[in-house]
Amino acid sequence: MSDVPPFDPNESDPFEDIVAAETDRDPDLAVIEAGSRTLRTQGGTPRADVPGRPADPEVDRALRAVEAELATRWGETKLEPSVSRISALMDVLGEPQRSYPSIHITGTNGKTSTARMIEALLGAFELRTGRYTSPHVQSVTERISLDGAPVSAERFIETYNDIKPYVEMVDGQQEYRLSFFEVLTGMAYAAFADAPVDVAVVEVGMGGSWDATNVIDGDVAVVTPIDLDHTDRLGGTPGEIALEKSGIIKQGATVIMAQQPVDAAQVLLKKAAEVDATVAREGLEFGVVSRQVAVGGQLVTLRGLGGEYEELYLPLHGAYQAHNAAVALAAVEAFFGVGSERPEPLDRDTVRKAFASVSSPGRLEVVRRSPTVVLDAAHNPAGARATAEAVSEAFDFSRLIGVVGASGDKNVRGLLEAFEPIFAEVVVTQNSSHRAMVADELAAVAVEVFGEDRVQVEPRLPDALEAAITLAEEEGEYAGAGVLVTGSVITVGEARLLMGKG
């Protein structure tokens, strides 16, 4: 039987109160995992990436009050494409985003993982970092990190209260109030200036030119792979989407460009030429030389702007993470002037330690064994294809059960089609977000893709997890069946809590 705790409908907030029991681990697996941990210690002990609720009831109440105030603002899916409001906020705050250099990251997939790798590399070279990423997996405080760790709830509350009068001032002067994302962006930039940080690593929320983060002038502009997502707002082809994302490329910057569709690459190169930016392209100036599967991740050799970096242990699964690592390395090299101002590469041992310490919660993250339960936040077809390939490579599952809960504004058919070859059966569900696709609607699409016999509907996520684990356990304790929970960052975050993480 599963060790997922039963759901009590009388509990006001089940995802925050669940405490899952420890799962028994196969002794052989424990030995293998110990080897993986030994490799990870080369880069030090990773910090907690996903904070839970504050232990202090008073702090928890204060954080909930801030979250409630933020929730009254436009959500991240409601946009008025303009940087006028965030620019006005930066003005009254004294332009905090000008007080430190920055690395700005756009693209469709891989932004957060790449940001985490860049942060780890910069931190290994003894720079104080600020990182701003979205969305969060479990806690809104994850979005703003200092020195490689999410800010504390106390600091998050303090930062909000510090800028709140200025936010209200700008609200009164603008046609529309600042949005949820704009306020968080203002908080991040203010927190980074207050720290102060040596460098900020900033991920765009959506697009580029009119994204709220785009009031910085990134010394390095990073463009991860562009594919179709948010097509109603960004365009229907990679080239059209690239036009919007190219807005983060500023005068004289260095552009680190992952492998792109031809039309997207053309747009990005044209913009770089217009603003006299230097471009480094994956596959030409830098890239992945080799990679092989290793315990708990992979061993990669990367070619950077300053030469080769051999046998780097990366505790993340999938070819796409190796490519993210190549992009991250080139971005940090560019920030330090490698390949232009200085000919020598970065210190290889420091790079090796940094990559060994990287984590990316909710990205092919194992949260249980016997049966193995993996979480992955893939939410569009391109991300799902990369995840499906990585799962097949990294996990020797004899039978894989999918748990899918997606947002209604996504290409769910394309998502399901990407997973169809690797899922023996799929349990469709829905998360707690108002954006979630109703389980029955998702099931209708799933039946068309998988066939009726391979689809099970469980509207409540705890029931879906229970059902999937039960299906996996039908093969027996040592048969090698697994469960993959995917479709949305929100689904993954809620599943993570249900499985006793955070």
Disulfide bonds with the S-S distance in Angstrom:
none
